[in-house]
Amino acid sequence: MKKTKFKLLALFFLIAFSINSWAQKTQVSGKVVDDQNMPLPGANVVESGTKNGVMTDFDGKFRIDVSKPNAVIVVSFVGYADQSIKLSGSKSNMTIKLVSGANNLEQVVVVGYGKSSRKNLTSAVTSVKAEALNRGAISDVGQLLQGKASGLNISASGDPNRKASVVLRGASTLNSSQGPFYVVDGVPGVDISLVSPDDIATIDVLKDAAATAIYGNRAANGVIMVTTKKGSKEKAQISYSSYVGFEKVSNQLDMMNASQLRAFVDKNNLSFTPENDKGANTNWQKAILRSGALSTSHNLSLSGGGEHGNYMASLTTLNREGVILSSNFKRVIAHLAIEQYAFDDNVKFGLNISNSNTNSNNVAQRNTVLLQAVNHLPVSPVKNPDGTYFENFNSTGYFNPVALINHGDDDTKTSNLVGSFTTEIKLPFGLKYNLNLAYQKSTTLHGEFYDSYYQQYNSANFYNNPDPPATHTLINFGVNGSALRNTYTDTNNIVESFLTWDKTFGNHKINAVLGYSWQENTLGDGFQATTTNFPVDNVSYNNLALSNYTSVSGYKVDFGSSTIYQKTRLISDFFRLNYNYNDKYLIQGSIRRDGGSVFGANNRWGYFPSIGGAWRVDKEGFMANQKVFDDLKLRASYGVTGNSSGFNAYTAQFISGSLGTYYYNGQQVGAYGPNQAANPDLQWEKTSTANLGLDFTVLKGKLSGSVDVYDKKTTGMITSYSVNPVLVPIGSIVANGGSMSNKGIEVSLNATPVQTKNFTWSTGMNASHNKNEITKLTNPFFIGGDSIRRVQPDGGGQTGSTLQIFKEGKPLGQFFTLQYAGKDANGISQYVAKDGSLTTTPAIGTDYHYAGSAQPKLLLGWSNDFKYKNFDLNIFIRGVFGNKIFNATRADLFRPATAMTTNILVDAANESPNDLNSFKYSTRFIEDGSYIRLDNATLGYNFPQIHKYIKSLRIYSTVNNLFVITKYTGIDPEVEQGGTAPGVDSNNFYPKTRTVLFGLKASF
């Protein structure tokens, strides 16, 4: 019995000892440093496959207990490549060195239908990591990239509901669609509003044709690849970020106040009409503004995974008030990304779903409100003593801008959904097969309502004030209120299938991609209706059935354009081959064959080839002993891409419809005939690009950079040409004809000038120069010569005056106007006539001269990051130089002869009312648009690990648009640079704002 007890006792101790031994953890300690042996505080040290992790302290030191002696720990830090270390028992005083991602040649770059390491690129690609994107109250990807990549010309106003204009390496077409093509997580053509700024991991800007030709006819304006964050199998994480921002207008036009204008009127023996002069002193610009606008954002994300999969889910809310009354932007974005491996990790399934819902409350008749806010006399009040809005309908075109805002609605609700399912299968012999299925759906619900108050404007010549190059038109607001309501749905179905072959034969590496793409788009599936004559105002556009338009004589319901609904199809085959010899000589070639239904029956198919090569000079034997270059690579490429955006399913088709009425046999009879000529020969615009590049790293990684020189030529530009009516009955045809050239140079530099134990200064600068030129503007049927005068703002007394010209040998945005020559002996403004003489009666068009271009000569972005212990400071400066702006707003406010009916600028005080030429559109109002802007400054503090459940915590404050240095006299020099009328400030500038923002980021 004693023996049995002893055995049981021994067994108990043995089991207890075993359990205790199993429960004992392996302790690991050490220090994490960067490639300069400086400590990295706040680095993550995680046991692979578990949630067990710690962060390094201020000195970069860490201590962690792992579950087993042979565990793997993963060390990561923002901006550095992750490093995995397999243990073999307890370790102490380890030193783990991380390599900076900025100089890491193994950095992954996303390209079309694949990825590549930066060292093996033969093309011009700029990568921007999430932490390098612009900070602030920003909801638009264009603004996130502003100034961050050479060659990108991005302009934005302060309107929260308008996207930034993005032009890459100069405009390539006279078509208004000049923006780049977006690919999000491999899905082509995604609406960028689906992407939350907080969910972005990297953005890769593909610039030259060698990089973009794989997307064929959609790549002429460049391609931007957006990659969102994915979950990590190494750790589960909950992240939360939030900010609150306060915005105010950064600048206003210097208009005369009541006393200044009254003194000017009295001085010049003029007088206000009693209807206008109510003894007020109104700042009308201030009257349409909020005292301050609030912006907020919240992002919550859950991510994690295991050995055979990962997940990431996020929810983002954005809310941004506009500084103009009634304008507001709200967006909610939900995102889910799942990756699951199967069959011994040889098959990977991916599911990616994003949905965004946006509410945009626009300013009713926005541009007219902006115009009236500067035109209105300060002696007129906003409201009458009885509380009603002040109006004087005896003054033509004189409307109360505050009343316009508060008696109108202009709202749009947009729902965007994209879902993609991907399958990737590893096959024998280095083969890999991908099948990507994607579905996109975008639905807009738009409503406008102008209540019965607007009926008063019908007899007051109410013109709209559209953005250039459109000209203004009269608007009728019906009777007892008018409403417009429409809803349209666009859907895209995409199937892409491709086979990749990766194979190494000794020093030879081959990567080949062969694929097929099919896409069908249904656009404008919906309806529109307008109506008038409502019994009450408070229903807005929400119930059109309450109207009674049939009792209004002559009213016709507007059902929208007959060409809104359309269906298009794109079918493509593509092939790309990369050859790498000994990581020294690199060659890439690709070709894509695109077939599109939008073009003429005789030219449905196009071919888009490219070829590129690179030589890694630093790998040569003669470079072995040199101490200067850590990396040196020469690149060269040439390719052809196309442009199919901006054209619809009916562009090449014959269309007939109503042509008004004609008098026949005593009555007006409806006329019916051709509205658009067919063009079966219409084909792609083609853009060829030659690119030479140099990439380098010197001073042991402290300085790196790239230089690119390119020559981009577009042929067969599509636009509507005037033609001989004998040949084409309607007198115009959409056809290929013109050509355009862009030549430029881009430079990017990144450096770490100072790096000590406690302080680091890193800086990055990019600069780009582009020269744009229209090289041809004719086609066989074109009868208009080699130029087209355009952009007609139609300011008071300026009817027929144009500001720009399409001209062979000149750039897009070429100003063509009167040449101001000062005052004559009588104090009247005079101009240079066509023959060089001076005249006070210049002829529109005839006496015009070339007067500079809206195209900037230099774009500059300069970012500086300072880190001191747990503090960090980022200062980003952006500049645009050498461009001209036509300040038509200033011209329209430089009319002393009408100072008793419309306000004028303070600096027009010395003008004489007798000079009826003073305000004519001319070189007098063309100004230097150059500027330097302190775009944003961000100061942050990163808390060391303050709790076992809080892995990181950061608080920060950002100031946007702190100041701008410029000679431009308008509200802001950042006027529209996209479209076909760049550089025109025409009473339509939604003022930019200055934002002070406070935020936090935390991970758990």
Secondary structure, DSSP 8 states (H G I E B T S, - for coil): -HHHHHHHHHHHHHHHHHHHHHH--EEEEEEEE-TTS-B-TT-EEEETTSS-EEE--TTSEEEEEESSTT-EEEEE-TTB--EEEE--S-EEEEEEE--BGGG-TT-EEEETTEEEEGGG--S-EEEEEGGGS--SS---HHHHTTTTSTTEEEE--S-TTS--EEEESS---SSS----EEEETTEET--GGG--GGGEEEEEEE-SHHHHGGGGGG-TT-EEEEEE---BTTB-EEEEEEEEEEEEE-----B--HHHHHHHHHHTT----TTT--S----HHHHTB-S-EEEEEEEEEEEEEETTEEEEEEEEEEEEE-SBTT-EEEEEEEEEEEEEEETTTTEEEEEEEEEEEEEEEE-TTHHHHHHHHHHS-TTS-SB-TTSSB---TTSTT---HHHHHHTEEEEEEEEEEEEEEEEEEE-GGGEEEEEEEEEEEEEEEEEEEE-GGGGGGGGTT-B----TTS---B----SS-EEEEEEEEEEEEEEEEEEEEEEEETTEEEEEEEEEEEEEEEEEEEEEEEEE--S-STTTTS-GGG--GGGSTT-------TTS-EEEEEEEEEEEEEEEETTTEEEEEEEEEEEETTS-TT--EEEEEEEEEEEEGGGSGGGTT-SSEEEEEEEEEEEEEEE-TT--TTTTS-EEEEEEEEEETTEEEEEEEEEE---TT---EEEEEEEEEEEEEETTTTEEEEEEEEEEEEEEEEEEEEB-TTTSTTSEEEEEEEEEEEEEEEEEEEEEEEE-SSEEEEEEEEEEEEEEEEEE---TTB-STTEEEE-----TT-TT---EEEETTB-TTEEEEE-EEEE-TTS-EEEE-TTS-EESS--TTTTEEEEEESS-SEEEEEEEEEEETTEEEEEEEEEEES-EEEEHHHHHT--GGGTTTS--BGGGTT--TT-TTTTSSBGGGEEE--EEEEEEEEEEEEE---BTTB-EEEEEEEEEEEEEEE---SS-S----STTSTTEE-S-----EEEEEEEEEEE-
